[in-house]
Amino acid sequence: MNKVEKKQNLLELERGQLARWFADRSIAPYRADQVCKWVYLRQVDGFDPMTDLGKGLRASLAEAFEIPRLPVDALAESADGSRKYRLRLSDGLFVEAVLMPERAHSTLCVSSQVGCAMGCRFCRTGADGLRRNLTRGEIVAQVRDLVGSADADRPLTNIVFMGMGEPLANFKPLVSALETLTDNDYGLKFSGHRITVSTAGLVPRMLDLGHQTRVNLAVSLNATDNETRNRLMPINRKYPIEALLDACGQYPLQTGRRITFEYILIDGVNDSTDNARRLAKLLRPIRSKINLIPFNPHPGSPFRRPEEEAVLAFQQILLDSHYTTIIRRSKGQDIAAACGQLAAEG
């Protein structure tokens, strides 16, 4: 009896790779375009519905490939309408994605790794270290599977890579997934203007992201001096603030775009008015905007959320320095879905 070969996950193939699969079998490579339209635009889960392909070809595809979904292992809904999905991967590990309703659209926060190796002290995700990188297909599947979950009057238009993991530490799968997410003809048709990739400061990959994609960059800064940032974010010992800001200054920004600097405000650590003045001075050479995020508590953390008065005073100094500065009121705090709280505990 012949051993049955394991089917390949179709989502792991880029469109060009699928075209080569057809070409290797003397089949017109444009068939890959047709298949991608069915998978990403029409959201089919099998090959029988692909009626513009012949029956024999559909059978061959079904023998070679599968089009799986990521099973939702748990779903939690916040009082603010946010929904946190714990998704089971094929090896039994979990990641989390968060769908957040805005006024007229929704934003999906997706993960790039199972766990995280960065070890940022204010973040729950990295407490247990890195288990593994997500594959290209697992990144794409988070968006493909959940794009239809948004309310009809708040369609999913924005994607932020701010979930579990450091996206730039999983660079090739990330960029490959971004190609499919932003493909207007055969992919999921998201605008690069509406996709943001956040980094803790993996300097060597930042310029690569700018040259190879057209998405937005967000930098998790969180301190204005190396001593404090070393304590909060171990990556700073390798790539200190000077190297990080130098890379930001060289980043190939498109016309009208700015780098977003995320600054988590922690009581008594980095939330003083002196910190705000130093931040304004540090970012002066860079086309930037600033998101202030009051710390979101989680079990085991020694840090505290600052008082509202301190948050507003910090913001006012930046506004007076002519920065676009927004206080991000993290959604999903009551279901541990806010910034720094994701852990996919199963």
Salt bridges, closest charged atoms under 4 A:
ASP33 OD1 - ARG15 NH1 2.90
ASP45 OD1 - ARG69 NE 2.83
ASP45 OD1 - ARG144 NH2 3.28
ASP73 OD2 - ARG86 NH2 2.52
ASP73 OD1 - ARG88 NH2 2.80
ASP91 OD2 - ARG132 NE 2.71
GLU96 OE2 - LYS84 NZ 3.58
ASP128 OD2 - ARG124 NH2 3.50
GLU138 OE2 - ARG132 NH2 2.92
ASP145 OD1 - ARG69 NH1 3.08
ASP145 OD1 - ARG144 NH1 3.95
ASP183 OD2 - ARG15 NE 3.57
ASP208 OD2 - ARG205 NH1 3.09
ASP267 OD2 - ARG304 NH2 2.67
ASP274 OD1 - ARG277 NH1 3.17
GLU308 OE2 - ARG329 NH2 2.55
GLU345 OE2 - ARG124 NH2 2.52
